[in-house]
Amino acid sequence: MARVTIRLLVVDDDPLVRAGLALMLGGAADIEIVGEAADGSEVPALVAAVHPDVVLMDIRMPGVDGLTATERLRSGAGAPEVVLLTTFHADEQVLRALRAGAAGFVLKDTPPAEIVAAVRRVAAGDPVLSPAVTRQLMAHAAGGAADDRAARARTRLGQLSGRERDVAVAVGRGESNAAIAGTLYLSVPTVKAQVSRILARLGLNNRVQIALLVHDAGFLDGDGDVR
Protein backbone atom coordinates (compact mmCIF):
# COMPACT_ATOMS: atom_id res chain seq x y z
CA MET A 1 0.00 0.00 0.00
CA ALA A 2 1.33 3.44 -0.89
CA ARG A 3 2.52 5.65 1.97
CA VAL A 4 0.21 8.54 2.83
CA THR A 5 2.08 11.84 2.84
CA ILE A 6 1.11 14.41 5.48
CA ARG A 7 1.05 17.94 4.09
CA LEU A 8 2.34 20.32 6.78
CA LEU A 9 2.30 24.12 7.08
CA VAL A 10 4.76 25.63 9.59
CA VAL A 11 3.93 29.01 11.20
CA ASP A 12 6.40 30.80 13.50
CA ASP A 13 7.63 34.39 13.60
CA ASP A 14 11.22 33.33 14.34
CA PRO A 15 12.93 32.44 11.04
CA LEU A 16 15.50 30.21 12.77
CA VAL A 17 12.82 28.23 14.60
CA ARG A 18 10.83 27.97 11.40
CA ALA A 19 13.83 26.74 9.44
CA GLY A 20 14.71 24.23 12.15
CA LEU A 21 11.18 22.84 12.26
CA ALA A 22 11.01 22.61 8.47
CA LEU A 23 14.37 20.82 8.32
CA MET A 24 13.47 18.41 11.12
CA LEU A 25 9.94 17.60 10.00
CA GLY A 26 10.71 17.65 6.28
CA GLY A 27 13.27 14.91 6.90
CA ALA A 28 10.49 12.46 7.79
CA ALA A 29 9.60 10.22 4.85
CA ASP A 30 5.86 10.71 5.30
CA ILE A 31 5.81 14.49 5.91
CA GLU A 32 5.97 17.17 3.22
CA ILE A 33 6.46 20.84 4.15
CA VAL A 34 4.08 22.60 1.79
CA GLY A 35 4.50 26.11 3.15
CA GLU A 36 5.89 28.41 5.84
CA ALA A 37 4.47 31.58 7.38
CA ALA A 38 5.82 34.19 9.80
CA ASP A 39 2.48 35.40 11.15
CA GLY A 40 -1.07 34.19 11.67
CA SER A 41 -2.36 36.75 9.17
CA GLU A 42 -0.70 34.74 6.38
CA VAL A 43 -2.39 31.47 7.32
CA PRO A 44 -5.78 31.72 5.54
CA ALA A 45 -4.30 32.48 2.12
CA LEU A 46 -1.60 29.83 2.48
CA VAL A 47 -4.09 27.18 3.59
CA ALA A 48 -6.26 27.97 0.57
CA ALA A 49 -3.23 27.77 -1.72
CA VAL A 50 -1.38 24.68 -0.45
CA HIS A 51 -4.13 22.66 1.31
CA PRO A 52 -2.18 21.33 4.32
CA ASP A 53 -3.43 18.43 6.42
CA VAL A 54 -1.86 19.88 9.57
CA VAL A 55 -0.75 23.36 10.64
CA LEU A 56 2.04 23.55 13.23
CA MET A 57 1.71 27.05 14.68
CA ASP A 58 3.42 29.15 17.32
CA ILE A 59 0.95 30.34 19.95
CA ARG A 60 2.58 33.76 20.41
CA MET A 61 3.37 35.95 17.41
CA PRO A 62 3.56 39.77 17.27
CA GLY A 63 0.93 40.25 14.56
CA VAL A 64 -1.99 37.81 14.44
CA ASP A 65 -1.19 35.29 17.17
CA GLY A 66 -1.69 31.56 16.96
CA LEU A 67 -4.84 31.65 19.07
CA THR A 68 -6.65 34.11 16.81
CA ALA A 69 -5.40 32.33 13.70
CA THR A 70 -6.65 28.99 15.06
CA GLU A 71 -10.09 30.39 15.86
CA ARG A 72 -10.41 31.88 12.38
CA LEU A 73 -9.11 28.78 10.64
CA ARG A 74 -11.12 26.18 12.53
CA SER A 75 -14.37 28.11 12.15
CA GLY A 76 -14.41 27.22 8.46
CA ALA A 77 -15.49 23.98 6.81
CA GLY A 78 -12.81 21.48 5.86
CA ALA A 79 -10.13 23.20 7.96
CA PRO A 80 -6.82 21.42 8.56
CA GLU A 81 -5.90 20.24 12.03
CA VAL A 82 -3.88 22.66 14.15
CA VAL A 83 -1.08 21.85 16.59
CA LEU A 84 0.15 24.76 18.68
CA LEU A 85 3.72 25.33 19.79
CA THR A 86 3.96 26.79 23.29
CA THR A 87 6.37 27.29 26.17
CA PHE A 88 3.66 26.68 28.79
CA HIS A 89 2.28 23.36 30.06
CA ALA A 90 -1.13 24.84 30.83
CA ASP A 91 -2.59 28.30 30.75
CA GLU A 92 -5.78 30.07 29.76
CA GLN A 93 -4.47 30.73 26.26
CA VAL A 94 -3.96 27.03 25.60
CA LEU A 95 -7.47 26.31 26.88
CA ARG A 96 -8.87 28.99 24.58
CA ALA A 97 -7.09 27.39 21.64
CA LEU A 98 -8.37 23.91 22.47
CA ARG A 99 -11.92 25.23 22.76
CA ALA A 100 -11.45 26.88 19.37
CA GLY A 101 -10.68 23.50 17.82
CA ALA A 102 -6.92 23.00 18.03
CA ALA A 103 -6.02 19.32 18.12
CA GLY A 104 -3.51 19.89 20.90
CA PHE A 105 -0.16 21.42 21.58
CA VAL A 106 3.51 20.55 21.94
CA LEU A 107 6.08 22.34 24.03
CA LYS A 108 8.89 24.10 22.19
CA ASP A 109 11.47 22.04 24.06
CA THR A 110 9.83 18.75 23.03
CA PRO A 111 12.36 16.31 21.49
CA PRO A 112 12.27 16.32 17.66
CA ALA A 113 11.05 12.72 17.39
CA GLU A 114 8.06 13.55 19.60
CA ILE A 115 7.11 16.56 17.46
CA VAL A 116 7.19 14.34 14.38
CA ALA A 117 5.04 11.78 16.21
CA ALA A 118 2.62 14.54 17.25
CA VAL A 119 2.11 15.62 13.64
CA ARG A 120 1.46 12.02 12.64
CA ARG A 121 -1.04 11.50 15.45
CA VAL A 122 -3.01 14.61 14.61
CA ALA A 123 -3.08 13.70 10.93
CA ALA A 124 -4.53 10.32 12.00
CA GLY A 125 -7.27 12.03 14.03
CA ASP A 126 -5.83 11.70 17.54
CA PRO A 127 -5.17 14.66 19.87
CA VAL A 128 -1.61 15.36 20.96
CA LEU A 129 -2.14 15.63 24.69
CA SER A 130 -0.45 13.11 26.96
CA PRO A 131 -2.64 11.73 29.79
CA ALA A 132 -0.62 13.72 32.34
CA VAL A 133 -0.97 16.98 30.44
CA THR A 134 -4.64 16.23 29.73
CA ARG A 135 -5.34 15.87 33.45
CA GLN A 136 -3.45 19.09 34.17
CA LEU A 137 -5.36 21.03 31.55
CA MET A 138 -8.71 19.60 32.51
CA ALA A 139 -8.17 20.29 36.20
CA HIS A 140 -7.21 23.84 35.26
CA ALA A 141 -10.35 24.18 33.15
CA ALA A 142 -12.62 22.71 35.79
CA GLY A 143 -11.11 24.85 38.50
CA GLY A 144 -12.09 28.01 36.69
CA ALA A 145 -15.44 26.76 35.40
CA ALA A 146 -18.48 28.62 36.60
CA ASP A 147 -21.58 26.72 37.69
CA ASP A 148 -23.53 27.92 34.67
CA ARG A 149 -20.90 26.55 32.30
CA ALA A 150 -21.09 23.19 34.06
CA ALA A 151 -24.86 23.23 33.73
CA ARG A 152 -24.65 24.06 30.03
CA ALA A 153 -22.16 21.24 29.50
CA ARG A 154 -24.43 18.73 31.25
CA THR A 155 -27.37 19.86 29.14
CA ARG A 156 -25.40 19.36 25.94
CA LEU A 157 -24.14 15.95 27.00
CA GLY A 158 -27.72 15.04 27.88
CA GLN A 159 -28.40 14.92 24.14
CA LEU A 160 -26.29 11.76 23.89
CA SER A 161 -27.45 8.17 24.20
CA GLY A 162 -26.12 6.14 27.10
CA ARG A 163 -23.49 4.45 24.96
CA GLU A 164 -22.43 7.74 23.39
CA ARG A 165 -22.04 9.24 26.84
CA ASP A 166 -19.86 6.28 27.89
CA VAL A 167 -17.64 6.91 24.87
CA ALA A 168 -17.54 10.66 25.57
CA VAL A 169 -16.44 10.06 29.17
CA ALA A 170 -13.71 7.70 27.95
CA VAL A 171 -12.52 10.36 25.52
CA GLY A 172 -12.49 12.74 28.48
CA ARG A 173 -10.08 10.37 30.22
CA GLY A 174 -7.75 10.66 27.25
CA GLU A 175 -8.26 7.07 26.09
CA SER A 176 -7.47 6.00 22.53
CA ASN A 177 -10.07 4.35 20.30
CA ALA A 178 -8.45 0.98 20.94
CA ALA A 179 -8.56 1.47 24.73
CA ILE A 180 -12.21 2.59 24.59
CA ALA A 181 -13.07 -0.45 22.46
CA GLY A 182 -11.49 -2.76 25.02
CA THR A 183 -13.18 -1.10 27.99
CA LEU A 184 -16.66 -0.95 26.45
CA TYR A 185 -16.46 -4.24 24.51
CA LEU A 186 -16.87 -2.55 21.14
CA SER A 187 -14.94 -2.79 17.90
CA VAL A 188 -12.57 0.05 17.01
CA PRO A 189 -14.67 1.00 13.92
CA THR A 190 -17.74 1.20 16.17
CA VAL A 191 -15.91 3.52 18.57
CA LYS A 192 -14.82 5.72 15.66
CA ALA A 193 -18.42 5.87 14.45
CA GLN A 194 -19.64 6.75 17.95
CA VAL A 195 -17.07 9.56 18.23
CA SER A 196 -18.16 10.91 14.84
CA ARG A 197 -21.80 10.88 15.96
CA ILE A 198 -20.92 12.68 19.20
CA LEU A 199 -19.04 15.38 17.29
CA ALA A 200 -21.92 15.87 14.87
CA ARG A 201 -24.64 15.84 17.53
CA LEU A 202 -22.86 18.33 19.80
CA GLY A 203 -21.48 20.57 17.04
CA LEU A 204 -17.85 19.92 18.00
CA ASN A 205 -14.93 19.37 15.68
CA ASN A 206 -12.42 17.18 17.55
CA ARG A 207 -11.88 14.86 20.50
CA VAL A 208 -10.25 17.52 22.65
CA GLN A 209 -13.48 19.52 22.61
CA ILE A 210 -15.40 16.41 23.72
CA ALA A 211 -12.96 15.99 26.60
CA LEU A 212 -13.26 19.63 27.65
CA LEU A 213 -17.05 19.36 27.64
CA VAL A 214 -16.95 16.22 29.79
CA HIS A 215 -14.71 17.93 32.32
CA ASP A 216 -16.76 21.15 32.25
CA ALA A 217 -19.79 19.01 33.15
CA GLY A 218 -17.95 17.64 36.17
CA PHE A 219 -18.25 14.00 35.06
CA LEU A 220 -14.61 13.25 35.94
CA ASP A 221 -12.47 14.13 38.90
CA GLY A 222 -8.86 15.30 38.70
CA ASP A 223 -7.61 11.71 38.38
CA GLY A 224 -9.88 10.92 35.45
CA ASP A 225 -12.34 8.81 37.46
CA VAL A 226 -16.10 9.07 36.91
CA ARG A 227 -17.85 11.09 39.61
N, C-alpha and C positions, 0 to 999 in steps of 0.2 A: 504494500500500500504506500502511496506517495506521502512524503512528509508534509504536514501542514505548516506553512510559514506564517508566523505572527508578525503583522505589520505594526510597527511601533513608532510613535511620535514622542520626541523628547523635548520637554519645555523647562528651561532654567535660565535665569538671567545671568548667571556666571558662565562665561564662555569656556573656562577651563573645566568646570564641573560638567557642562554639556558635552564637551569633547570627550571627557573621560567616560561618561555614561555611554555615549555613542560607540566608542571604541570597545568598551567592555561588553555591551549588549549585542553589538553588531557582530562580535566574534562568535556568538552562538549560532549553530548551524540552522536552527529553526526560527531565528529572529531576524527581521529585516528592518533597518532604520529607514523609514520613508520620509522623515522630515524632522527639522529642529526649529525651535522657536525660543526667543529670548523674553517673551512676555505673554501673559494670558490674552491680551488683545489680539494676538496673531493666531490664536488657536482656531476660532471658527472657520476662517478662510482656509487654513491649512488642512483642517479635517475634511472640509468639502473637496479640497483638491487631491489629497493623497489617500483618503479613506483608511485611516489606521484602525486596527482592532483594539489597541490599547494606547492610552496616553499616559506617560510617566511625567508627572508635573510637580515642580517645586511649589510648596504651599505659600511661600512668602516671596513676592516679587514687587519691585517698586511701582510698576504701572498697574495693570490689572492682575491682582494676585490669583493664586491657584484656587482659592475658595470661590471667588466670584466666577472665574473661568469654568470651574466644575459645575456650578449651579446653572450657568447659561448653557453649557454643553449638554448636560444630562436632562435638561428640560425638553430637549427636542427628541423626535422619534428617530430610532435607529442610531443613537449615539454610541460611540465607542466606550469601552470601560475606562475608568480613570483610576490610576494609582498615584497617591500623593507622596512626595518626598518631604520629610519633616525632621526637625531636630528634637521634637518633643514626643514623649511616650503617650501623653494624654493631655489634652487641653480642650477648651471650648471650641477652638477653631477646627480641630480635628473632628469633633462631634458634629459641628455644622456641616462640614464636608461630607461626612458619612450620611447625614440626613438628606443631603442634596443628591446623593446617589453615587458617591465615590465607592469603588469596590474595596477600598482599604488604604493602608499607607505603609511605607517602609521608612525606617530611620536612615538618615544620610550616612551614618557610620556602619550600616549593615554590610556584611561581607559580600563581595561581588557575586559569588555563586548563589547567595540567597536572594539578591535582587533579580537575577535571571530567573530563579525558581518562582519568584513572586509574579513576574510578568507571565510566565507560563500558566500559573494557577488561575490568574484573573482571566486570561484568554480562554481557559477551559470552563469558566463560570464559577470558580470558587473564590471567596474573599481572601485577602491576604492579611488576616489578623490571627496571630497565634492565640491559643486558648488563654494564656496568661495575660496578654495584652487585651484580649476581648473582655475578660473579667474586669480588668482595670478600667477600661473605657465604660463598660456597662455600669459599674459601680459609681463611676463619676457622673454618668448620665442620670442614674436613678437618684443619686444624692441631691441633685439640683432640680429634680422633677417636681413640679407643682402637682397638687392633688387633682386639679382639673385636667392636666395632661394625662395623668394615670387613668382617670375616668374615661377620657376620650379614647385612649389606647385599648382599654377593656371593651368599650363599645365596638370599636372596629374589629377586634379579635373575636367578638361575639358573632360576627358574620360567618365565621368558619364552622365547618362540621367538626365533630369530635376528633376524627382522624386527622383532619387538616390542622387542628389546634395542636395535637400531639406532635406533628411534624414541625410546626412553627416553634414550639417550645424547645425541641431538639436543635433546631437551627439557632435558637437563642443561646443554647449551651455551646455553640461553636462546633457542633458535630458535622462530619462530612456526610455525604449521601450514603456511603457504604456503612458508616457507623449507625446512621438512622435506620437503614434497612435492617441491620442486625438487631437493633434494639426493639423495633416495632414489628419484626417478622414480615417485612415487605421486600419486594425486589428493588434493586437500585433504579430501574426504569420507572417503577411506580412512585418511588420517592421523588424522582425528578419531575414527574407529572404533577404530584401533589404540590411541590414547591412552585411550579409554574402556575397552578390554579390559585395558590395563595397570593402570589404576586399580582395576578390579574384581578382577583376579587378585592384586594385591598388597595389597588392602585399604586403598588410599589414597584421598584425596578431592579432590586437585587437583594441577596440574602442578608446583607448587613442591615438593611432597613427593616427586614422582618425581625432580626435579632434586637434592634433598638426598640421596636414596638413592643416586643415581648417583655423586655426589661422595663420600659416605661409603664407597662401595665402592672408591674410588680409580681409577675408569675414566677420569677426566679430570685433566689437570694444571691449574695455576693459570691458564693461558691458554685453557683450554677445549678443548685438544687431547686426542685419545684416547691413553691410555698403552698 
